[in-house]
Amino acid sequence: MDYRQIQYFVVLFEEGSVTRAANRLNIVQPALSMQVARLEEELGRQLFVRSNRGMVATAHATQLYARFLPILAEFERAQSELLETGGELAGHARIGLPASIAQDVLPAALAEFSLRSPRVSASVTEAYSEALVQGVTSGQLDTAIINMPRRLTLRAETVLEEEFVLATGPRHVRLPDKLAFREVTRLKLVLPTRQHGLRTALEGFADAAGLQLECALEIDSLPAIAQVVEQGDLATLLPRIALRSRFAEGRLRSHEVVRPALTRQLVAVSHPRRPVPPPAETLLSVLVQHLRERKVEQSVSAAKRSPERRPR
């Protein structure tokens, strides 16, 4: 077996479709099928079964994938380092993000990254923090930004801390600019499900304070939560960055939560035994820079609005 066979096998395993895998590899489908068939012949094992759902991996393929993925990641890291000439990176970056970040900073960060590193391709996975941790652990992702969990075996570096804010729409009864957390828990809220990292953090705050959140609706899609709040009489608790554009446009009102203030810690995670390849490290640095710039913009914007809110 050779590198090409390993690469084609890993991509087909991840995509579950010859068409999608060939498109991702930028090759014709017969070339992909031929390499995988050769690998099956060398190993004497069937790795995929064709079905109505696409190419279904066998148990042997699952075991092989777990062994091949770290090898492929190390090869790509070495390749990107060797191809780095004249200060220009080359290779592929695989990074993961939670939805609350991806929908706000990702487009601008990717645009800047593409201009800065035109020879680097990138794959960005949007998922729950738990799934992103599994991706980094298995080697499917080079690095990821996640909500800091209670327990973590990966290497973690703090990116920033961000506050949760209470958001209400125009149909909601008018609330003060600042509310104690106890008062917030009496409101009917729309929140992510308990599988979501943000909900886990919020439940942790409530448990620590001996309180219980009044959750009327559970939706994992953050844009959908914002729309429900905007069009109805429910409120929500989310990181400010997830609702930044709606606050700026006046479609939602923000209320500071105090006693205690609710903050989440975002961390960049990587495998302790696998260094982050230079392409992924560069993309991560661009994303972190954009996140921190957003936080500064939000602080400045809040400071400008605060005098208008003071009672006369």
PyMOL commands that set and color helices and strands:
alter all, ss='L'
color gray80, all
select helices_A, chain A and resi 3-15+18-25+29-43+59-83+99-116+129-138+181-184+197-209+222-231+240-248+278-309
alter helices_A, ss='H'
color red, helices_A
select strands_A, chain A and resi 48-51+54-57+91-97+120-126+143-147+155-168+178-180+189-191+215-218+235-239+253-258+263-270
alter strands_A, ss='S'
color yellow, strands_A
deselect
rebuild
show_as cartoon
